[in-house]
Amino acid sequence: MLPVGSPSVAGVVRYRLRVLGQVQGVGFRPFAYRLATELGLGGWVRNDGRGVDMEVQGSVTDLERLILDLRLKAPPLARVEGIEVREIAPPPACPNFLIEKSRTGTVRTGVSPDAAVCDACLEELSDPADRRYRYPFINCTHCGPRYTIIGALPYDRPNTSMAGFGLCLQCRREYGEPLDRRFHAEPVACPACGPQLALHDEEGRALAVPDVPAAALGLIRAGRTLAVRGLGGFHLVCDARQGEAVARLRAAKIRAEKPFAVMVANRASLTPWGHCDDQAALLLESTARPIVLLPKGPGCDVAFPGVAPGLAWLGVMLPYTPLHYLLFHEAARRPRGLAWLRQPQDLVLVCTSGNPGGEPLVTDNDEAFRRLHGLADAYVVHDRGILTRCDDSVLQSNRGAPVFIRRARGYAPAPIKLPASGPSVLALGGALKNTICLTRGDEAFVSQHLGDLDNVAACTAFEEAIEHLLGVLDIRPERVAHDLHPDFHSSRFALAFATAHGLPTVAVQHHHAHIAAVMAEHGLRGYCLGLALDGVGLGGDGTPWGGELLRVEESRFQRLGQLRPLALPGGDRAAREPWRMAASALHALGRGNEIIHRFPHEGAEVVVQMLERGINAPPTSSAGRLFDAAAALLGIKDCANFEGQAALLLEGLALRRGRVNPLAGGYMLEESGTLDLLPLLDHLADLDDPAFGAALFHATLVRGLVEWAAQASARSGIRRVVLGGGCFVNVILRTAVRKGLEEAGLEVFEARRLPPNDGGLSLGQAWVAQAAVLQEE
C-alpha cells in the first residue's frame, strides 16, 4: 500500500520500505538491487534485525512497480509477509542504488530453513570445466545450509559457522558482485578456500584417499555402514539392497523392527516398488527434501530386505546435499549435465539418523568417533560446523493434504501466523516427540523435532535448543507454558526457567494443547469441538486421558465425553506390551479367565491380579491403547519394538484388506458422553482373520467417532470440529473421520503445518497461554 497523498507520477519521491518475512539468506538484497537498477531507481538496501530495510527514490509509477515485483517475483526461498511503506523527504540527488552493510539491532525477522542444492549448482557440480566440479559444499543464494549454520541474526557470514573460512579472490569477487548468483551467499566457498571432506576408519583415524565420495561409495558397495556428516547431523548409511548390511545396522543400533528410510536419486528410481503420486512427488522434490511415506509396491520387501518389515509404508527421500548427489553421480559413472537425474538409478541407500538409539543426533566429528563407535565401519566427515542439530522431516502423503509426522530440517523454524498478537511465550512441549515454541507478536516459531526426553543426553540437547532459539531470535519471553504433567523434564525445566527469570507459568492440559495447536495454525477464534485421540496425557482429574471430546475456546476447555476407560495394567509398560491392553479388554468383558491361555507371557498372572484387584492399573480413555488392544486380540502384535508399532501394523493390514462395513452394534453412545467400543473388542477377540478384523476395527471406530461428534454438535450448536492427537497420523482414521463429519455438514480442521502428534503440543501450549492474556484484556 503506497502512502496517501503521494506526489504526481511526474514527480520524484522517496520511500522507506520495510520488507518483512523470510527475507534473509535467500538472495533478497541482490534481487532488490536488480529490480531497482532495472527501473533506474536510486537508494539503498540492507539487512537488519527486522528483515530487509530499503530507501528508494524515483517516480511513483516506478516505485509502484518495484513494490509489486518485490512481492510477486521474490527469490525461490523467500517468503514476503508484508511491506511497510513510508514517504520521506528525498535528498537533492540520488542517481545510484547501493547495497549497504547490514545493521544489528532487535531481531524481528525469521530464520530461513535449510534448502536442497539447486539445479544451477548441480550443473556446476557435474561439469568438469567448472572450478567447483565435484565440490561437496557448493551452494548459492538459492540453496544450501541456513538454520543449521546460523548462530545469530542478521544472517551474515560472521554470524555463521562459515566465519572461520576466509574467501579466496574468486569467491570474494562472486560474493561482492550484486548480479552474481552468489552475491552475499553466506556459505559460499570453493575447493581452494572452503570446507573439506575427509574419510576416517572405524577407529576414527584419517585415511589418505584421492576422492572421498568415490571411496565412500566403494565401502557402501562392499556392504559397509558409513557415518556421514550432513547439514544437521550424521546419517548412518548402507546399501538398502544388501540384507546383511541392513541387519548388521539394526543389530548395532538395537533397532529390531523400527523402519529405516531410504534415499533414491529421483522419482524415476522408485518404480516399481513405491507408489508415488504427483502430490508425493511435489513433497519429495521440494527444497525441504523431507522423508515421504509412500505406499509400498509389489516386491518392495524383497528388493530391500529388513528396511521396513511388516509395514504398508516406506520412507523415501531424495538427495539434498552436494555430497548425496556425488554418491549417486559416482554410481552413475560421473555423467555430465543433469539428464541422468531424470533416469532410473540403481543405487538405493538406507539413511537413518546418526545416533545411538534414543539419544540426540550426533553433530561433531570427535563426538561421532566416540558415540557412533561400533555402529559405523567408517566416517565421512567435514570441517564446517553444525550449530543446530536438525533431523530429517517426515511427511505422509495419501491422495489428500500431506501430514507431518516429524517437522525438522527444511521447515523449522519458519514461523506460523497466530490468530492475534500477544505477549511473548516460551512453550516447552511434552515428554515425547518434543518441540519448543517461541512467540513474538502474532508469530510462533516452533523448533525442529527434538525427540523424546527420556535420557540425560536428550534433556541436555533440549536445553541447548532452547538457548539457541532464544538467542538467534533475540526473544525475551513474558510467560512460560508447559504440560500439566509435573514430572516431565519439559515441565520441570519450565518451572525452573520461570523462577530464574521471574515469569508466570501456565500449565496446559495435554489434549487441550492438541486441539489449540490446530486452532492456532488455522486462525480459529471462539468455540470449536475437539476430537483428541492419542496415547496418554495427564487429565484434569489426575487420570491418564487419550480419547477425548472437548469443547474448546482458546484458553479454556470443557470435557464433553471420553472413550470408555480401560484399565492400564502396569502403567506405561502397557504401551510397550499391547497384550496387556488386550487382557484389560478381556477382563472388562468378563472374559478374564482367557487371559493366561491367550497371552502366556511372563507376568501374565501378575497382570490378572492387577486387573482383579485394581492395583497399578489406572483407568485410561486412551485411543492409542484401544488400537493396541485390538492389535493384540487379533494376534497381530503382542509386544511392540517401537512406539505405535501395533497400531501401524493394524493400519497396514486394514489398508491391504480394503473397505468393510462397520460392525452393527459395535459401539454404544452413553448419555454421559462416553463412547463405548467394548462390543467391537468382544467381536474381534473371536475372529480368526486379522486383516478383516483390522479393517472392521477402523470402520467401526470411525462410525462411532463421527456419530459422537455429530451428536455433540447438534446439542451445542458448534459446527467446527478440530482433529488432534497422534492417532490422526493414521491415514484411514484421518480421511474417513473427516469425510464422515463433512457429510454431516460440519467444518473440519486438521494439523497441516505441524504434526498432529506431540510435535505440535508446544504451539498449542503457547497459544493457550497467549490467548489467556488476550481474554483477560
C-alpha positions in Angstrom: 0.0 0.0 0.0 1.5 3.3 -1.1 1.4 6.3 1.2 -1.6 8.6 1.0 -1.0 12.0 -0.7 1.9 10.9 -2.9 3.1 13.5 -5.4 2.1 13.1 -9.0 3.5 10.5 -11.3 5.8 13.0 -12.9 7.4 14.0 -9.5 10.3 12.3 -7.8 9.5 10.8 -4.4 11.5 8.7 -1.9 10.1 5.8 0.1 11.4 3.9 3.1 10.4 0.3 2.7 10.5 -2.4 5.3 10.2 -5.9 3.9 9.1 -8.5 6.5 9.1 -12.3 6.4 11.7 -14.9 5.4 13.9 -12.4 3.5 17.4 -13.0 4.9 19.8 -15.7 3.5 17.6 -16.1 0.4 19.2 -13.6 -2.0 16.7 -10.8 -1.4 19.1 -7.9 -1.4 20.6 -8.7 -4.8 17.1 -9.3 -6.0 16.0 -5.9 -4.8 19.2 -4.4 -6.3 18.5 -5.8 -9.7 14.8 -4.6 -9.7 15.8 -1.1 -8.6 18.6 -0.9 -11.1 16.5 -2.0 -14.0 13.9 0.6 -13.0 16.6 3.3 -12.8 15.8 4.0 -9.1 18.2 5.4 -6.6 18.7 4.5 -2.9 19.9 1.5 -0.9 19.0 -1.8 0.6 20.4 -3.6 3.7 19.7 -6.3 6.2 18.9 -5.6 9.8 17.3 -7.4 12.8 13.8 -6.8 11.5 14.3 -8.0 7.9 15.2 -6.0 4.8 15.4 -2.2 5.0 15.3 -0.1 1.9 15.1 3.5 0.7 14.2 4.0 -2.9 13.8 7.2 -5.0 12.1 7.7 -8.4 8.7 8.2 -10.0 5.6 6.9 -8.2 4.9 4.6 -11.2 8.3 3.0 -10.9 8.0 2.7 -7.2 4.6 1.0 -7.5 6.2 -1.4 -10.0 9.1 -2.1 -7.6 6.8 -2.8 -4.6 4.7 -5.2 -6.7 7.7 -7.1 -8.0 9.2 -7.4 -4.6 6.1 -9.4 -3.6 5.4 -11.3 -6.8 8.9 -12.1 -8.1 10.7 -12.8 -4.8 13.6 -15.4 -4.8 12.5 -19.1 -4.5 13.4 -19.4 -0.8 11.9 -16.0 0.2 8.6 -15.6 1.9 7.4 -11.9 1.9 4.8 -11.4 4.7 4.4 -7.7 4.3 6.0 -4.5 3.0 5.7 -1.3 5.1 5.9 1.9 3.1 6.6 5.4 4.3 7.2 8.5 2.3 10.3 10.5 3.3 11.9 13.7 2.1 14.3 12.9 -0.9 17.8 14.2 -0.9 18.9 16.6 -3.7 20.1 13.8 -6.0 20.4 10.0 -5.7 21.3 8.5 -9.1 22.6 5.1 -7.9 21.3 2.2 -6.0 23.6 0.5 -3.4 23.7 -2.5 -1.1 24.7 -1.2 2.3 26.3 -3.1 5.2 23.9 -4.9 7.5 22.9 -3.4 10.8 22.3 -5.2 14.0 19.5 -4.4 16.5 16.3 -6.0 17.8 15.6 -9.1 15.8 12.2 -9.1 14.1 12.9 -11.3 11.1 12.8 -15.1 10.8 15.4 -17.7 10.2 15.5 -19.5 6.9 15.3 -23.3 6.9 18.0 -25.3 5.1 17.4 -25.9 1.4 18.3 -28.6 -1.0 21.1 -27.9 -3.6 19.6 -26.1 -6.6 19.8 -27.2 -10.3 22.2 -24.4 -11.2 24.7 -25.7 -8.6 24.1 -29.3 -9.7 25.1 -28.3 -13.2 28.4 -26.9 -11.9 28.9 -29.9 -9.7 28.9 -32.2 -12.6 30.8 -30.0 -15.1 34.5 -30.9 -15.3 35.3 -27.5 -16.6 33.8 -25.7 -13.6 36.0 -24.8 -10.7 33.5 -26.3 -8.3 33.3 -29.6 -10.1 32.6 -32.3 -7.5 33.0 -29.9 -4.7 30.7 -31.2 -1.9 30.0 -27.8 -0.3 28.7 -26.0 -3.4 25.8 -23.6 -2.7 24.4 -20.2 -3.7 21.7 -17.8 -2.5 19.0 -20.2 -3.7 20.2 -23.3 -1.8 22.3 -24.7 0.9 22.6 -24.6 4.7 20.8 -21.9 6.6 19.3 -22.7 10.0 21.9 -25.3 10.9 24.8 -22.9 10.5 23.3 -19.7 12.0 24.5 -18.5 15.3 22.8 -15.1 15.3 20.9 -12.7 13.1 21.2 -10.8 10.9 22.2 -13.6 8.6 25.8 -12.5 7.7 28.8 -14.7 7.3 30.4 -13.7 10.6 27.3 -15.0 12.4 27.5 -18.4 10.8 29.8 -21.4 11.1 31.5 -20.2 7.9 33.1 -17.3 9.8 36.4 -19.1 10.0 36.7 -19.7 6.3 38.3 -16.8 4.5 37.2 -16.2 0.9 39.7 -16.7 -1.9 39.9 -13.9 -4.6 37.4 -15.6 -7.0 34.8 -16.4 -4.2 35.2 -12.9 -2.9 34.5 -11.4 -6.3 31.3 -13.5 -6.6 30.3 -12.6 -3.1 30.7 -8.9 -3.8 29.1 -8.8 -7.2 25.4 -7.9 -7.0 24.5 -9.5 -10.3 26.2 -12.8 -9.3 24.1 -15.8 -8.1 26.4 -16.0 -5.1 26.2 -12.3 -4.0 26.3 -12.5 -0.2 25.6 -16.2 -0.2 27.0 -16.6 3.3 28.2 -20.2 3.0 29.9 -19.5 -0.4 33.1 -21.4 -0.8 35.2 -23.4 -3.3 37.9 -26.2 -3.1 40.5 -23.5 -2.6 39.0 -21.8 0.4 36.1 -23.7 1.8 35.4 -26.8 4.0 36.9 -30.1 3.1 35.8 -33.8 3.3 37.8 -36.5 4.9 37.4 -40.2 5.3 38.2 -41.9 8.6 38.3 -45.6 9.5 36.2 -47.2 12.2 38.6 -46.1 14.9 38.5 -42.5 13.8 41.9 -42.5 12.1 42.2 -40.4 8.9 42.6 -42.3 5.7 44.5 -41.0 2.7 42.2 -41.4 -0.3 42.3 -39.4 -3.5 38.5 -39.0 -3.8 36.3 -39.3 -0.7 32.9 -39.8 -2.4 34.3 -42.5 -4.6 36.0 -44.3 -1.7 32.8 -43.9 0.3 30.7 -45.5 -2.4 33.2 -48.4 -2.7 32.7 -49.1 1.0 28.9 -48.9 0.7 29.0 -51.3 -2.2 31.2 -53.7 -0.1 28.4 -53.9 2.5 29.8 -51.4 5.0 27.9 -48.9 7.1 29.2 -45.3 6.9 28.6 -42.4 9.3 28.1 -39.4 7.0 28.1 -35.9 8.3 25.4 -33.8 6.7 23.6 -30.5 7.3 22.1 -31.0 10.7 24.0 -34.1 11.9 25.2 -37.5 10.9 23.4 -40.2 8.9 24.2 -43.9 9.1 24.3 -45.1 5.5 24.4 -48.5 3.9 23.2 -50.3 0.7 19.4 -50.9 1.1 19.6 -53.9 -1.3 22.0 -55.8 1.0 20.0 -57.5 3.6 23.1 -58.5 5.7 24.3 -54.9 5.8 20.8 -53.7 6.9 20.6 -56.5 9.5 24.0 -55.5 11.0 22.9 -51.9 11.2 19.8 -53.0 13.0 21.7 -55.1 15.5 24.3 -52.3 16.1 21.6 -49.7 16.6 19.4 -52.1 18.7 16.5 -51.3 16.4 14.8 -54.6 15.9 11.9 -53.7 13.7 11.6 -49.9 13.5 11.6 -48.9 9.9 14.6 -47.2 8.1 14.2 -44.5 5.5 15.9 -44.9 2.1 17.4 -42.3 -0.3 17.0 -42.6 -4.1 18.4 -40.5 -6.9 15.0 -39.4 -8.2 11.3 -40.2 -8.6 12.0 -42.4 -11.6 14.1 -44.7 -9.4 11.1 -45.5 -7.2 9.4 -47.7 -9.9 8.1 -50.4 -9.3 8.4 -50.8 -5.5 7.0 -47.5 -4.3 3.7 -45.7 -5.3 4.5 -42.0 -5.8 1.6 -39.8 -6.9 2.1 -36.2 -8.1 1.5 -34.8 -4.6 4.1 -37.0 -3.1 6.5 -36.1 -5.9 6.0 -32.4 -5.1 7.0 -33.1 -1.5 9.9 -35.3 -2.4 11.3 -32.7 -4.9 10.6 -29.6 -2.8 13.6 -27.6 -1.5 12.8 -29.0 2.0 13.5 -32.6 0.8 11.6 -34.4 3.6 11.2 -38.1 4.0 7.9 -39.0 2.5 6.0 -42.1 3.5 4.9 -43.9 0.3 2.7 -46.9 0.0 4.8 -49.9 -0.8 4.6 -51.5 -4.2 4.9 -55.2 -5.0 8.3 -56.6 -4.4 9.4 -53.8 -2.1 10.3 -56.0 0.9 12.1 -58.4 -1.4 14.1 -55.6 -3.0 15.0 -54.1 0.4 15.0 -56.9 2.9 14.6 -55.7 6.5 14.3 -52.0 5.7 10.6 -51.6 6.8 9.4 -55.0 7.9 5.7 -55.6 8.0 4.6 -52.1 7.3 2.5 -50.7 4.5 4.7 -47.6 4.1 8.3 -47.0 3.0 10.0 -43.7 4.0 11.7 -42.2 0.9 13.8 -39.1 0.4 15.8 -37.6 -2.4 19.4 -36.3 -2.2 19.6 -32.7 -0.8 23.3 -32.1 -0.2 26.0 -32.0 -2.8 27.7 -35.0 -1.1 24.5 -37.0 -1.5 24.5 -36.2 -5.2 28.1 -37.1 -5.6 27.5 -40.6 -4.3 24.7 -41.1 -6.9 26.8 -39.3 -9.5 29.7 -41.7 -8.8 27.4 -44.7 -9.0 26.1 -43.5 -12.4 29.8 -43.2 -13.6 30.0 -39.4 -13.5 27.8 -38.3 -16.4 27.9 -34.6 -17.4 24.8 -32.4 -17.1 21.6 -33.3 -15.3 19.9 -35.7 -17.8 21.0 -38.7 -15.7 18.8 -37.4 -12.8 15.7 -38.0 -14.9 16.6 -41.6 -15.5 16.2 -44.6 -13.0 19.3 -45.2 -10.9 20.1 -48.5 -9.3 21.7 -47.2 -6.1 19.3 -47.1 -3.0 20.8 -46.1 0.3 19.5 -46.6 3.8 19.8 -43.2 5.5 18.9 -43.3 9.2 19.7 -40.8 12.0 23.3 -41.0 13.2 22.7 -41.6 16.9 22.7 -44.4 19.3 19.0 -45.4 20.0 17.1 -42.7 21.8 19.9 -40.2 22.0 20.3 -36.9 20.3 21.6 -36.7 16.7 25.4 -36.6 16.6 26.8 -33.4 15.0 30.5 -33.2 15.8 33.3 -35.3 14.3 35.1 -36.3 17.5 31.7 -36.9 19.1 30.9 -39.2 16.1 34.1 -41.2 16.6 33.1 -41.7 20.2 29.3 -42.2 20.2 29.0 -44.0 16.9 31.9 -46.4 17.5 30.6 -49.9 16.8 27.7 -48.5 14.6 29.8 -47.3 11.7 32.6 -49.0 9.7 34.0 -45.7 8.5 33.2 -42.0 8.8 32.8 -39.3 6.1 33.4 -36.0 7.9 34.0 -32.4 7.2 35.1 -29.2 9.0 32.0 -27.0 8.6 30.4 -26.6 12.0 26.8 -27.6 12.7 25.4 -25.0 15.1 21.9 -26.6 15.3 21.2 -30.3 15.2 18.3 -30.9 12.9 16.9 -34.3 11.9 15.1 -35.1 8.6 11.4 -34.1 8.4 8.9 -36.8 7.8 5.6 -36.4 6.0 2.8 -38.7 4.8 1.0 -38.2 1.5 -2.0 -40.2 0.6 -4.3 -38.6 -2.0 -5.0 -35.7 0.3 -3.3 -32.9 2.1 0.1 -34.1 3.4 0.5 -34.6 7.1 3.7 -34.1 9.2 5.0 -37.0 11.2 8.1 -35.0 12.2 8.8 -31.4 11.3 12.5 -30.5 11.3 15.1 -29.9 8.5 13.7 -27.8 5.6 10.7 -26.5 7.6 11.9 -25.4 11.0 11.8 -22.7 12.3 9.6 -21.0 9.7 7.0 -19.0 11.7 3.3 -19.8 11.9 0.9 -16.9 12.0 -1.2 -16.8 15.1 -4.9 -15.6 15.2 -3.8 -12.5 17.2 -0.8 -10.7 18.6 0.0 -11.1 22.3 2.8 -11.4 24.9 5.8 -13.5 24.1 5.5 -17.1 25.3 8.1 -19.8 25.7 6.3 -23.2 25.5 8.2 -26.3 26.3 6.1 -29.1 24.8 5.8 -32.6 26.3 7.9 -35.6 27.0 7.8 -37.4 23.7 8.4 -36.0 20.2 9.3 -32.8 21.9 9.4 -29.4 20.2 9.6 -26.0 21.8 7.8 -22.8 20.7 8.6 -19.1 21.0 6.0 -16.5 20.1 6.7 -12.9 19.0 3.6 -10.7 18.4 1.4 -12.8 16.1 4.2 -15.2 15.1 5.0 -18.6 16.5 8.4 -20.2 15.9 8.3 -23.9 16.5 11.6 -25.6 16.8 12.8 -28.6 14.9 11.8 -32.1 16.3 13.9 -32.6 19.4 12.8 -36.2 20.2 11.9 -38.0 23.4 13.2 -36.5 26.7 13.9 -39.8 28.3 17.7 -39.7 28.9 20.2 -37.2 30.1 21.7 -36.5 26.7 18.3 -35.8 25.2 17.4 -33.4 28.1 20.7 -31.6 27.6 20.1 -31.2 23.9 16.6 -29.9 24.7 18.0 -27.2 26.9 20.6 -26.3 24.3 17.9 -25.9 21.7 16.0 -23.5 23.9 19.1 -21.4 24.5 19.9 -21.3 20.8 16.3 -20.4 19.7 16.1 -17.7 22.3 19.4 -16.3 21.2 19.0 -16.4 17.4 15.5 -14.9 17.6 16.5 -12.4 20.4 13.2 -13.0 22.2 12.7 -12.5 25.9 9.6 -14.4 26.9 7.0 -12.9 29.2 5.3 -16.2 30.1 6.3 -19.9 30.2 3.9 -22.7 29.2 4.2 -26.4 29.8 2.3 -29.6 30.0 0.1 -30.3 33.0 2.2 -33.4 33.9 4.6 -32.2 36.7 7.2 -35.0 36.1 8.1 -34.3 32.5 11.5 -32.8 32.1 10.0 -30.1 30.0 7.6 -29.2 32.8 10.4 -29.1 35.5 12.6 -27.0 33.2 9.7 -24.6 32.6 9.2 -24.0 36.3 12.9 -23.6 36.9 13.3 -21.2 33.9 10.3 -19.2 35.0 11.6 -18.9 38.6 15.0 -17.9 37.4 13.6 -15.1 35.2 10.6 -14.1 37.4 8.0 -15.1 34.9 4.5 -16.5 35.3 3.8 -20.1 34.2 0.8 -21.7 32.5 0.1 -25.4 32.8 -1.8 -26.6 29.8 -3.7 -29.9 29.7 -2.3 -32.2 27.1 -5.4 -32.7 24.9 -6.4 -29.1 25.2 -3.0 -28.3 23.7 -3.5 -30.7 20.8 -6.7 -29.0 19.8 -5.4 -25.5 20.5 -2.4 -26.2 18.2 -4.7 -26.8 15.2 -6.9 -23.8 16.1 -3.8 -21.6 16.2 -2.5 -22.6 12.8 -5.9 -22.2 11.2 -6.6 -18.8 13.0 -9.7 -20.1 14.7 -11.2 -17.9 17.5 -14.3 -18.7 19.6 -15.7 -22.2 20.2 -14.7 -25.5 18.5 -15.4 -29.1 19.2 -12.2 -31.1 19.5 -11.6 -34.8 18.9 -8.3 -35.5 20.7 -7.1 -39.1 20.1 -3.6 -40.2 21.2 -1.7 -42.3 23.6 -1.7 -40.9 27.1 -1.8 -37.4 28.6 -2.5 -36.4 32.2 -6.1 -35.3 32.5 -7.5 -32.6 34.7 -8.8 -35.2 37.1 -5.4 -36.8 37.5 -6.1 -39.9 35.4 -4.5 -40.7 32.0 -6.7 -39.4 29.2 -6.3 -40.1 25.4 -9.7 -40.3 23.8 -11.5 -37.1 24.4 -14.3 -35.0 23.0 -13.7 -31.4 24.1 -15.4 -28.0 23.8 -12.6 -25.6 23.4 -12.5 -21.8 23.4 -8.8 -21.0 23.1 -7.6 -20.7 26.7 -10.5 -22.7 28.2 -11.9 -26.2 27.5 -14.7 -28.5 28.8 -14.6 -32.3 28.5 -17.8 -33.4 26.9 -17.0 -37.0 26.6 -14.4 -39.8 26.5 -13.8 -43.2 25.2 -14.8 -45.8 27.7 -11.8 -46.2 30.0 -9.9 -49.5 30.1 -7.5 -50.4 32.9 -3.8 -49.7 32.1 -2.1 -52.7 33.8 1.5 -51.8 34.7 1.0 -48.2 33.7 3.4 -47.1 30.9 4.5 -50.7 30.4 1.2 -51.4 28.7 2.2 -49.1 25.8 5.2 -51.4 25.1 3.2 -54.6 25.6 -0.1 -54.4 23.7 -1.2 -57.8 25.1 -1.7 -56.1 28.4 -4.4 -53.9 26.9 -6.0 -57.0 25.3 -6.0 -58.6 28.7 -7.6 -55.4 30.1 -10.4 -55.6 27.5 -11.0 -59.3 28.2 -11.2 -58.5 31.9 -13.7 -55.7 31.2 -15.8 -58.1 29.1 -16.0 -60.7 31.8 -13.6 -63.0 29.9 -10.7 -62.7 32.3 -10.3 -66.4 32.5 -9.0 -66.4 28.9 -6.1 -64.1 29.6 -3.3 -66.5 30.6 -4.3 -69.0 27.9 -4.3 -66.4 25.1 -1.3 -64.5 26.4 1.2 -66.8 28.1 3.7 -64.1 28.6 5.9 -63.6 31.6 3.9 -61.6 34.1 0.5 -62.6 32.8 -0.6 -63.9 36.2 0.5 -60.6 37.8 -1.5 -58.7 35.2 -4.6 -60.8 36.0 -4.1 -59.9 39.7 -3.7 -56.2 38.9 -6.9 -56.2 36.9 -8.8 -58.2 39.6 -7.6 -56.0 42.5 -7.4 -52.7 40.7 -3.7 -52.3 41.7 -1.3 -50.4 39.4 -3.9 -50.5 36.7 -5.3 -46.9 36.4 -8.3 -46.4 34.1 -7.4 -44.7 30.8 -9.5 -43.3 27.9 -6.6 -43.6 25.6 -7.4 -44.2 21.9 -3.8 -45.4 21.4 -4.2 -48.2 23.9 -7.5 -49.1 22.2 -5.6 -49.7 19.0 -3.1 -51.8 21.0 -5.9 -53.9 22.5 -7.3 -54.6 19.0 -4.0 -55.5 17.5 -3.2 -58.0 20.3 -6.7 -59.5 20.3 -6.3 -60.1 16.6 -2.9 -61.7 17.1 -1.1 -59.0 15.1 1.4 -57.8 17.8 1.7 -58.8 21.5 4.9 -56.8 22.2 6.0 -53.7 20.4 9.6 -52.9 19.4 8.9 -49.2 18.9 6.2 -46.7 19.8 3.0 -47.2 17.9 4.1 -50.4 16.1 1.0 -52.3 16.9 -1.2 -49.5 15.5 0.9 -49.2 12.4 0.6 -52.9 11.7 -3.1 -52.8 12.3 -3.4 -49.9 9.8 -1.3 -51.7 7.2 -3.4 -54.8 7.4 -6.6 -52.7 7.1 -5.2 -50.9 4.0 -4.4 -54.2 2.3 -7.8 -55.7 3.2 -9.8 -52.7 1.9 -13.1 -51.3 2.8 -15.6 -53.2 5.0 -18.8 -52.2 6.6 -18.8 -51.2 10.3 -19.9 -53.8 12.9 -23.6 -53.4 13.7 -23.8 -52.7 17.4 -20.1 -52.4 17.7 -20.3 -49.4 19.9 -22.6 -47.6 22.3 -23.0 -43.9 23.0 -23.9 -43.3 26.6 -25.8 -40.3 27.9 -22.7 -39.4 30.0 -20.9 -38.7 26.7 -18.9 -41.9 26.8 -18.2 -43.8 23.5 -18.0 -47.4 24.5 -16.2 -49.7 22.0 -16.1 -52.9 24.1 -18.7 -54.6 21.9 -16.3 -54.2 19.0 -13.3 -55.6 21.0 -15.5 -58.5 22.1 -16.2 -59.4 18.5 -12.5 -59.0 17.5 -11.5 -61.4 20.2 -13.3 -64.2 18.4 -12.1 -63.5 14.8 -9.5 -65.6 13.1 -9.0 -63.2 10.1 -6.6 -60.5 11.3 -6.8 -58.4 8.1 -10.6 -58.4 8.1 -10.6 -57.6 11.8 -8.2 -54.7 11.3 -10.5 -53.2 8.6 -13.5 -53.9 10.8 -11.9 -52.1 13.7 -11.2 -49.0 11.7 -14.6 -48.9 10.1 -16.5 -49.2 13.3 -14.3 -46.8 15.2 -14.7 -44.2 12.5 -18.5 -44.6 12.5 -18.6 -44.2 16.3 -16.4 -41.1 16.3 -18.4 -39.4 13.6 -21.7 -40.1 15.4 -20.2 -39.0 18.7 -19.0 -35.6 17.4 -22.2 -35.1 15.3 -24.4 -35.5 18.3 -22.2 -33.1 20.3 -22.5 -30.6 17.5 -26.3 -30.9 17.4 -26.5 -30.3 21.2 -24.0 -27.4 21.4 -24.7 -25.7 18.0 -20.9 -25.7 17.3 -20.3 -26.6 13.7 -16.5 -26.6 13.7 -14.7 -29.8 14.6 -10.9 -29.9 15.2 -9.0 -33.2 14.9 -5.8 -33.5 17.0 -3.5 -36.1 18.6 -1.2 -38.8 17.3 -3.9 -41.2 16.3 -4.7 -38.9 13.4 -1.4 -39.8 11.8 -3.4 -42.9 10.8 -4.5 -42.3 7.2 -7.6 -44.4 7.4 -8.8 -42.7 10.6 -8.0 -39.2 9.4 -9.6 -39.4 6.0 -12.7 -41.3 7.0 -13.5 -39.3 10.1 -13.1 -36.1 8.1 -15.3 -37.4 5.3 -18.0 -38.5 7.7 -18.0 -35.2 9.6 -18.2 -33.2 6.4 -21.0 -35.3 5.1 -22.8 -34.5 8.4 -22.5 -30.8 7.4 -19.6 -30.0 9.8 -16.5 -28.0 9.1 -13.3 -30.0 9.9 -9.8 -28.7 10.7 -6.7 -30.8 10.9 -3.0 -30.2 11.6 -1.3 -29.0 8.4 1.9 -27.1 9.3 2.8 -29.2 12.3 2.3 -32.9 13.2 -1.0 -33.8 14.9 1.1 -35.8 17.4 3.1 -34.4 20.4 5.3 -32.5 17.9 2.5 -29.9 17.8 1.9 -29.6 21.6 4.3 -26.6 22.1 2.3 -24.4 19.6 -1.0 -25.3 21.4 0.5 -24.5 24.8 1.8 -21.2 23.5 -1.5 -20.2 22.0 -3.4 -21.2 25.2 -1.0 -19.0 27.3 -1.2 -16.1 24.9 -5.0 -16.3 24.5 -5.5 -16.3 28.2 -3.9 -12.9 28.4 -5.9 -11.6 25.4 -9.2 -12.8 27.0 -8.3 -11.1 30.3 -7.8 -7.9 28.4 
